[in-house]
């Protein structure tokens, strides 16, 4: 009788905690849905190609000989006035033909900076970007990656949005494309969730995340917040941690450009190991978060997913826990579907939603693992072990 009473008390406590965390998570996703719909779609046709803003596009590259020519071609094909466009590539100690390929585009005005530091660093990419900014002529800095693709109105769309709103920083959408299997398609859906999440927090005027593969900011604002000072010891964070510094300094100074013309495209990771290394790198930035609200949000999401796994495991002891876990899963999947419905519609990837139930379940283990692994130890990034 005593044991039954103890079990009932433990069950009640776990049930209460599970319900609390579930409600907390659903409130969070509801805020994502609300934030996403607050952002107006900026996909109006571009009728004129004149502009007044000098732009510098910066790309840090390391061992990208297999894809960099396509990126170069897309940048050369941009329809924004050439006199107002500067494109700088920074070769981060490549051991292949990356520099040679970039140099072959010199006649198109492509500039090259080669890093030649002898001592080992942890934040090569931040050094590359800061070095390029120091030599740039542009008022507006735009960063992307050396394996990204973009349409010929990409720069003009970003500049038009900047000139209309004068945001200090502009986050723009990134999407995977040319997927070869269901694993890569699942990554595409998960990645769209992250892009939508970042956009929604900007829509709610509480910026939390963005992606450096499609990011723009005023050069003057970059220097006003001290550049990467204070976050330069981490290999990652040239985007998200800089966003936090900008948001803290400039109230309502962050915008999200919800436009298909502003989209850049890249590829999903081919293997699970590569995928996990990438996500560990992204998660490592959380050790430098100063905004307590973002930390609380992340911890809450992690605990919610942990509670689902705990209830599933406890179901082997008492079937009542399985009912709790199934309720959590159903609620999670439903609210995430509603959020992703809007994001995938914008990205013209509605067909990916067929994978959402699988993603919603697998995401539980993934979130728990990355939450731990991303904040401990080192990871491999482009052939170098960093932290």
N, C-alpha and C positions, 0 to 999 in steps of 0.2 A: 504494500500500500504506500509505504514511504517512497519507494523507488518510482512508482507510478506518479506520485505527486511531484517528485523532483523532475521527472521527464516532462511533465506537463508544464512546469514552470519554465524549464529551459526552452521548450517548444514555443511558449508564449513570448519569451524574450526575443528569440530568433525571428519569430514571425513579425513582431513589432518592428525590430530593426530592419528587416527585409522590406516591410511595407513603407517605412520611413524613407529608406534609400531609393525605393522604386518611385515614390512620389517625387522625391528630390530630382531624380534623373528625368522624369517626365516633364517636370517644370523646366529643367534645363533645355531639353529638346524643344519644348514649346516656345521657349525664348529664341531658339535658333530659327524656328519656323517664322516667328514674328519678325525677327531681324532680317531674314532673307527677303521677305515681302516688303519690308520698309524701303529697300534699295530699288530705285527706279531703273528700269531697263534702258540702257543707253545705246541701243542698237539701231539708231536712226541712220539712214543712208548718208554717206559723206558726199557733199555736193561741191565743195571747194577744197583745194589742197594748199592754200596759203597758210602761213602761221608766222608768229613773231618770236617764238621761243627757241633759243639755241639748245640743242639736245646732245647729250653724250651717252651713247650706249656702251656699257662695259660688260665684257664677258671674260671671266676667268676660266682658263682651259688647262687640262692636264691629260695627256695621252688620249686625244680625241680624233686621231687621224681618220678613223672610220666613219665619222659623222659630221665633222666640222665643216666640210665643203658645202653641204646642204644648208647649214646655218648661215654661212657666209653668203651664199647665193640669195637667201631670203632677205638678208640685211641689205645687200647691194640693190635688191629690187624694190626697196621701200620707196613709196611715192611722196614722202615728205621732202620738202626742198633740200637739196644736197648742201646748199650753202649754210643751212641751219642744222646739219647733221654731222656728228662726229662719232666714229665707231672705233673703240679701243679694245683690243684683245690683250690679255695678260697671260703669257705662257708660264704656268706654274711647274717648272722643272720637268717638262715632258721628256720622255726617253724615246719617243717615236717621231713621226714626221709632222707633228702638230704645228710647230713654228714655221717649217718650210711651206706648208699649205697656206698659212696665214700670210706669209710674205708674198706669195704669188698673187695676192689680191691687193697689193700696195697701189697699183694703178687705179683702183677704185676708191682710194682714199682710206683704206683700212690701215689703222696704226697698230703696232705691236710693241709691247713691253715684255721683256724677258726677266723673270725673277732669277737671281743668281746667289741667293743667300747660302752660305756654307754651313752655318749652324742650324741644327734641327729646330723647327718651330711647331707649335700646335695649331696655329690659326693661319695657315697659308692663304686661304681664300680671302679672309678679311684683309690681310696685307696686300694681296693682289688688287682688291677693290679700292682700298685706300690709296695705294700707289697710283692707280689710274685716275682717281678723283683729283689727286694732287696735280696731275698733268692735264686735266680736262679743261675744255673751254665752255662746256655747256652749263646753262642755268639749271636745267633739269637733267638729273641722272636717271638712266633706265638700266636695270640689270636683268640679264637673262643667262641661260646656261649654254654651253657650247654644243649641246646635242638637241637643242630645241628648234622647232619650226614655227614660222609665223606667216600670216598673210601680208600682202604688200601695203595694207593700210594700218598696220599695227602701230607704228610710231605716231602717225597722224591722229589715230583715234585716242591714244593716250594724251597727246599734247592738246587736242581739242578739249578733252575732259579737264585737263589741268587749267587751261586758259579760261574755261567757263566757271571753274569752282575754286581755283587757287589753293587746293589742298597742299599741305606740306609733304604728305606721302600718299601715294596711290597704289593700292594692291589691285592686281588684275588677274583674271582667271587662267588656270593651267589645267590641261587635260591630257590624259594618255590617249594614244591612238595606235592603229595598226597592230592590235592585239592578235596573238597567234593561237591562243588557247584559253580555256575557261579560267585558269589561274590568273592570267594577265587581265582578263575581263573583270574578274573579282577585284583585282587591284584598282582597276579603273573606277569601279563603283565606290570603293573605299576612299580613293583619292578625291573623288568628287564630293564625298561627304566632308572631307577635311577642308576642301576649298570653300564649300558652302558654309561650313562652320566658321571659318575665318571671316567670310563676307558678312555673315549674320551678326557677329560680334561688332563689326564695324557699323552695321546698320543700327545696332542697339547702342552705338556710341561708347562701347566698351571693348576696343580692339584687343584681340588676344593672339591672333596668329595670321601669318601670310606666307607667301612663297617667293623666295629670291629669284626664281626662274622668270618672274614677271612682276617686277617691283620698280616703282619710280619715286623719286624724292628730290626736293630742291637741294642743290649743293650747299646753299647757305644754311639751310635747316640742318643738314648733316653736320656741319661744323659747329652750329649753335648747340647741339646736344653732345658735342665732344666726340663725334664719330663713333668709332668702336671702342673708345677708352672705357675700361671697366668690364668689357665683355670679350676682350681680345685674346684671353687665354684659352677660350673654348674653340675647338675646331669648327663647330657649327654656330649658328646664331647671327649670321650676317643679315638675316631677314627679320626673324621674329623678335629677337632681343633689341634690334634697332627700332622695330615698330614700337616696342614698349617704351623706349626712350623718347621717341617722337610723340607718342600719345601722352606721356607725362608732361612734356614740355609745351605741346600745342593742343589746347582744348578744341575739339571738333576739327582738328586739322588733318584727319585721316579719312580717305575716301576709298570706296571699292568701285571699280569700273565694270559694271555689269553689261558687257558688250561682247558679242561673238567676234567682232573685228579685232578686239583686244586680246583674244585668246592666243596662248602659245601652246604648242603640243610637244610632248616628249613620250618616251617609251617606258612601259612598266618593266620591272625587274624580271629577268628570265628564270631565276631560281629562288626557292624559299630562303636560302642562306643570304643571297644578295638583298632580298626584300627585308629580312630581319636586321641586317647590318645598316641599311638605310634608315629604318624606323628607330633603331637604337641611337643612331646619330641625331635624328630629329628630337627624340625624347631627352637626350642629354642636355638640351638647352634649359630644361625645367629647373636644373640646379641653380640657375642664375636668375630665376624669376624674382622680382621685387614686389610685384603687385600681388598682394595677399588674396584678392578676390579670384585671380586666375589660379593660384595654387589650391585654394579651397575647391574650386570647380573641378580641377583635375583629380584631386584626392577623392572627391565625392563620386565622380564617375568610376574611378578605379575600385572604390569600396562597393559600389553597386554591382559591378561585374563580379567582384570577388564573392559577394553574397549569393549570387546565382549559382556559382560553382560550388560553394559550401552547401547550399540547399540540395543540389543534385547529388553530392556525395553523401549527405545525411539521409537521403531517400533510401539508401540501402539499409538504414536502421529503422526508419519510420516513413511510410508512404505519404504521410502528411506533408513532409518537406518537399516532395515531388510536386504536389499541388501548388505550393508556394512558388517553386522554381518555374513551373509552367505558366503561372500567372505573370511572373516577372518577364519571362521570355515573350509572351504574347503582347504585353504592354510595350515592351522595348521595340519589338518588330513593327508594331502598328505605328507608333509615333515616328520611328526612323523612316518608315515607308512614306509617311506624309511629308516629311522633310525632304527626302530624296526625290520625291515626285516632282517637286518644284525645281530642284537643282538639276536633275537629269533632263527636264523639259528645256531649261535654258541651254544646256550643253548639247541638245539634240541627241541624247544617249538614253532615251526612255527604255529601250530594249534591255538595258542592263538590269532593270528592276527585277527581272526574273531570278536573278542571283541574290536578291536582297534577303530572303529567309535564311539561306546558307551563310551569308556574310554576317547576319545578325547573331547567329549562334557561334560561329568561329571567332567572331570579334571578342567574345568573352575571354577565351584563353589568351588571345593575342594581346588584349589590353592589360591583362594581369602580368603576362610575361614582360612586355615592353616597359611597363611601369617600374619593374624591378631592374631589368637588364639595362635599360636606358639611363639609369641613374647610378650605375655601379660599373667600375672597370673601364676598359678601353674597347675600341672597335676599329675595324679596318675601313679606311676610306681612300679609294684610288691607290691602293698598294702601300699605304702608310698606316701604322698603328697610331691612333690619336685618342684623345679623351674629350 
